[in-house]
Amino acid sequence: VKVICNDTFPNVDLLKDLEEDPELDEHHTKITFYFAFLRMLWSDPKIRKGTIKRCLEDQLHNINFLSQQFIMVFLVNRVFETPKSGALSTDQRISCLYGLIAIQVLSLATLHVMDYMRLTWPVGGPSRKTIQKALLRRFMYYDE
């Protein structure tokens, strides 16, 4: 393989770090290369937007988990408590249960749609394409 370009992948500015630590043993060097790699990938607007969408969709799952915890606490403490003075009446308990069922169904439907849409957001394919183009740009000429 004939090397056409002597640039450091993914960034030319990392040549000094690579010469000092060619095996990437130091934690600082790994982090520097990782963030340079992310900057290289995020220079493509498709990858950047897809990554942001996926992170926000993951946060929806976290919000859903927290809301489920609060719903369970509310169910145990307010809806399923033993009848006493100041407690919810039977009609209020039933209406609370219907409201919680509606919240559960809506959150599940929203997460299902977002999980389905996640498959259409380009991250993996364009990332591989960008990496392959960068590597081929460096090692493009084969000499046999």
Secondary structure, DSSP 8 states (H G I E B T S, - for coil): -B------SS-GGGHHHHHH-TT--SHHHHHHHHHHHHHHHHTSHHHHHHHHHHHHHHHHHHHHHHHHHHHHHHIIIIISS---TTS--HHHHHHHHHHHHHHHHHHHHHHHHHHHHHTTS-SHHHHHHHHHHHHHHHS-B---
